[in-house]
Amino acid sequence: MVSRVGVSEDFRKQVLGYGLTTAQILYRLPDHPALLQTYVWQNYDLFPKFPALNDFLAFWQEKLEGPLFSVTVAHSKLIKPAELRAVDGVLQLH
């Protein structure tokens, strides 16, 4: 979604410190508890408390029937400081 000034909400979140969070959720099937099913959740979230992921997992446990087995989380800030290197010399072309 793009706001009036042309900056997307996702970009605003990144500037505020949000990073892309991916969670692989393994859960047991309600009718066949011996079987595991996987679900991948992805959203912008704040490290290290992950409020959006915790809200989603609370919703899952309250409203959905498949009990959680495990949650594996990966997180990456997409906006990072620039990497700078010293230059040894200068090459000039005509």
N, C-alpha and C positions, 0 to 999 in steps of 0.2 A: 504494500500500500504506500503510495507517495503522497506526502502532505502538500500544502499550498506552496511551500518554498522549494519543492523539488527534491527534498531529502527523504529517503524511505525510513520507515520506523525501525527496520532492522539495522540500518546504518547508525541511527541515533543510539540504539541500544549498544552497539559495538563501541561507540565513542564513550559511552557511560561506563564501560568496563565489562559488559556482557561478552561471553564467548559462546561459540557453538558447542553444545553439549549433545552427545549421542549416548543413549542408554540401550543396551541389549538386555531385554527382560525375558527370562525363562519362567514359564508358569506351567502349572499342572492343569491338564484338561479336566473340567468338572465331571464328565461322564467316564473318563478313563484316567484316574489319578496316577497310574504308573507311566503315562506318556507325558513328555514335556513338549511344549510349543514355544516358539520364539516370537518376540515382538520387538521391533526397533522403534524407539522414540527419539525425536530430534527437535531441538528448540534452542533459542538463545537463553542462557542462564548465567547466574553469578557463581563463580568459584569462591570459596569451598563449600558454601552452605547449600547451594542448588535449590533455591526456594520453588522454582517452577517444577522441577523434577519431583521434589517432595510433595507438592500439591497434587501432581498427577498420580503418584504412587498411593497417596491417601485416598484419592478418588477411586483408584483401582481396587483397593482393599475394601472400600465401603460399598461400592456399587456393582463390581463385577464378580463373577463366581469362581474364576480360575485363580487358585491360591498361588502367590508368588513363590518361586523356587530360588532365583538369584537375579541380581541386577549388576551388570558390569557397565561402568561409566567411563567415557572418554571425553575430554574437554580441551578446547584449543581457543586461545584468543586470536582473533583474525586480524586485529589491528595491533601491530607491535612496533617498538622503536626501530628506526632504520639502522641497518648495519653499515658501519663506516670502516674504511680501510685506508691506511696511509699509502700514498703513491710514491714510488722510488724515483721516478723520472718523468720527463715530459717528451712526447714524440710529436714533432711538427711535420705536417704535410703541406706542400705548396698548393 
